Amino acid sequence: MKISFRCPPELDGLLPVPKPGRLGLPDWLRSMPTMTPSADFGYEVETVKQCPPFIDAMTAGFLMPLVADVRVENGRFSWDWDPPPSTLGAYTRAPIAFHVADQLRGTPFFDGDSYAVKFINFWVMETPPGWGLLCTHPAHRSDLPFRTVTGLVHTDNYPNFVHFPALWSDPGFSGVLPRGTPVAQCYPVPLANPELDVGTLDPDDASRLRETKSTLREESGAYRRHHRHKD
């Protein structure tokens, strides 16, 4: 799987670059313990830091970064970002744009008192034929003051910038959203609809299930060692 990223020539060297999810893990994950006391059980239990599916969701795909520091004060946004003149014709030059709340009317997350932003992306992304990008909020990053809206883009045939709309979920946020903040996590996915094969477990399937459950119960870290793909 090879994904290409191309930016306008005048922005070369000025933009933070996309990076693999595994290189963008937040500080809170790095600092959290692997074991923690449980008042309910009366002994220590594993934290999600030891859950491979939890971690793999964060390390998979790639992260798209905010292109400039964005200051937020009393609901007003500002930035210092003055890119060179375009050599490719007109395109949005601001790092962030806005949607009116009415565009969300009818969705479960509509709130007439809130607003949606759109993080502007200056990279044209191209995937191999038959593959698109599922663009969504960075996995498990509820610490961010926004929630990126999920979208599937057919990037195998869309030579254009893909921007990232998001709901601003923390109206009380005041401060700076730093350059490089992950604003979307993108996962390459096949565009063909899957064929679903639904049925019951045959004897061989049931035997494999029992063996797997036994191994997971008796061997710590069995999923990580026996069932997880190695990079």
C-alpha positions in Angstrom: 0.0 0.0 0.0 1.6 3.3 -1.1 -0.2 6.6 -0.7 1.2 9.7 -2.3 1.0 13.3 -0.9 1.6 16.3 -3.1 1.4 19.9 -2.2 1.5 23.1 -4.2 5.1 24.0 -5.1 4.9 27.3 -3.1 4.1 25.5 0.1 6.9 23.0 -0.2 8.8 23.1 3.1 6.2 25.2 4.8 3.6 22.6 5.7 3.8 20.0 8.5 3.7 16.6 6.7 1.3 13.8 7.3 2.7 11.1 9.5 1.9 7.5 10.4 -0.4 7.0 13.3 2.3 5.3 15.3 4.4 8.5 15.2 1.6 10.7 16.6 0.7 9.0 19.9 -0.3 11.5 22.6 1.7 12.2 25.7 -1.2 10.9 27.9 -0.9 7.4 26.4 2.9 7.3 26.8 2.7 8.3 30.5 -0.3 6.2 31.5 0.5 3.0 33.5 -0.1 -0.5 32.2 -1.6 -1.6 35.5 -3.9 0.3 37.9 -5.6 -0.5 41.2 -9.3 -1.4 40.9 -11.6 -0.5 43.8 -14.3 -2.8 42.5 -12.1 -5.9 42.3 -9.6 -5.1 45.1 -6.5 -5.8 43.0 -4.6 -4.3 40.0 -6.1 -4.6 36.5 -4.6 -4.0 33.1 -5.3 -0.6 31.5 -6.1 -0.1 27.8 -2.4 0.5 27.3 -2.1 -3.3 27.2 -5.1 -3.7 24.8 -3.6 -4.2 21.3 -6.9 -3.4 19.4 -7.1 -0.1 21.3 -3.5 0.8 20.5 -3.7 -0.5 16.9 -6.6 1.9 16.2 -4.3 4.8 17.2 -1.2 3.6 15.3 -3.0 2.5 12.0 -3.3 4.8 9.0 -1.9 8.3 9.1 -2.6 11.6 10.8 -3.3 14.9 9.0 -1.8 17.9 10.9 -3.1 21.4 11.5 -1.0 23.7 9.2 -0.6 26.6 11.6 -1.1 27.7 15.2 -4.8 28.7 15.7 -5.6 30.9 18.6 -9.1 30.7 20.2 -10.4 33.4 22.5 -14.1 33.9 23.4 -15.2 31.8 20.4 -13.0 33.9 18.0 -10.3 32.2 15.9 -7.2 33.9 14.6 -3.9 32.7 13.1 -0.6 33.9 11.7 -0.4 32.1 8.4 0.5 34.0 5.2 1.5 31.5 2.5 3.0 32.7 -0.7 0.8 33.5 -3.7 -0.7 30.5 -5.5 0.9 29.2 -8.7 -2.0 26.8 -9.3 -5.0 29.2 -9.4 -7.3 30.0 -6.6 -7.5 27.7 -3.6 -8.4 28.4 0.1 -5.4 29.9 1.9 -6.7 30.0 5.5 -5.9 27.1 7.7 -9.5 26.8 8.9 -12.9 27.7 7.6 -16.4 27.5 9.1 -19.8 25.9 8.5 -23.1 27.2 9.8 -24.9 25.0 12.3 -27.9 24.7 9.9 -25.9 22.5 7.6 -26.1 19.9 10.4 -29.9 20.2 10.9 -31.5 16.7 11.0 -28.4 15.0 12.3 -28.2 13.7 15.9 -25.4 16.1 16.7 -27.1 19.3 15.5 -26.9 22.1 18.0 -28.1 25.5 16.9 -25.9 27.2 19.4 -22.7 25.5 18.2 -20.8 25.6 15.0 -18.7 23.5 12.8 -15.2 24.2 11.5 -13.4 22.9 8.5 -9.7 22.2 8.8 -8.1 23.0 5.5 -5.7 20.5 3.9 -3.1 21.5 1.3 -2.1 18.0 0.3 -3.5 16.1 -2.7 -3.7 12.5 -1.5 -3.8 9.6 -4.0 -4.4 5.9 -3.2 -4.0 2.9 -5.5 -7.0 1.9 -7.7 -9.9 0.5 -5.8 -8.8 2.1 -2.5 -10.1 5.1 -0.7 -9.5 6.9 2.6 -11.8 6.7 5.6 -11.1 10.1 7.2 -12.3 10.4 10.8 -11.5 11.9 14.2 -8.1 10.8 15.6 -8.7 7.5 17.4 -9.4 7.9 21.2 -8.5 11.6 21.1 -11.5 13.0 23.1 -9.0 15.4 24.7 -9.1 17.5 21.6 -11.7 20.4 21.6 -13.3 19.3 18.3 -14.8 16.1 16.8 -13.8 15.5 13.2 -16.8 14.3 11.1 -16.2 10.9 9.4 -16.1 10.7 5.6 -15.0 8.2 3.0 -13.3 9.7 0.0 -12.5 7.9 -3.3 -9.0 9.2 -3.4 -8.0 6.8 -6.2 -9.8 9.2 -8.6 -10.0 12.5 -6.9 -7.0 14.8 -7.6 -8.1 17.5 -5.3 -7.6 18.7 -1.7 -9.6 16.8 0.9 -10.6 19.0 3.8 -11.8 17.9 7.2 -15.1 19.3 8.7 -15.4 19.0 12.5 -17.8 20.0 15.3 -16.2 22.4 17.8 -17.1 20.4 20.9 -15.6 22.6 23.6 -17.1 26.1 23.6 -15.1 27.0 26.7 -11.8 26.3 25.1 -9.4 29.3 25.2 -5.8 29.1 24.0 -3.7 27.9 21.1 -4.4 24.8 19.0 -0.8 24.2 18.0 0.5 23.6 14.5 0.8 19.9 13.9 -2.2 19.0 16.0 -3.8 15.9 14.4 -7.1 17.0 12.9 -8.0 13.7 11.1 -6.9 10.1 11.1 -7.1 8.5 7.7 -7.3 4.7 7.1 -7.0 3.2 3.6 -10.0 1.0 2.8 -11.1 -1.0 -0.2 -13.9 0.7 -2.1 -15.7 -2.5 -3.2 -18.6 -3.5 -1.0 -17.7 -6.7 1.0 -19.5 -9.9 0.4 -21.0 -11.1 3.7 -20.9 -14.9 4.4 -23.2 -15.5 7.4 -23.7 -18.9 9.0 -23.0 -21.1 12.0 -19.7 -22.5 13.2 -18.9 -25.9 11.7 -17.0 -28.4 13.9 -13.6 -27.2 12.7 -14.5 -23.6 13.3 -15.8 -24.5 16.8 -12.6 -26.4 17.6 -10.5 -23.4 16.6 -12.7 -21.1 18.7 -12.2 -23.3 21.8 -8.5 -23.5 21.2 -8.2 -19.7 20.8 -10.3 -19.0 23.9 -8.2 -21.4 25.9 -4.9 -19.9 24.8 -6.2 -16.4 25.6 -7.3 -17.5 29.0 -4.1 -19.3 29.9 -1.4 -17.3 28.2 -0.9 -13.6 28.9 -0.4 -11.5 25.8 -1.5 -14.4 23.5 -3.4 -12.2 21.1 -0.4 -10.0 20.6 1.9 -12.9 20.0 -0.3 -15.2 17.9 -3.0 -13.2 16.2 -1.6 -9.8 15.6 0.1 -9.0 12.3 3.7 -7.9 12.6 4.9 -4.7 10.8 
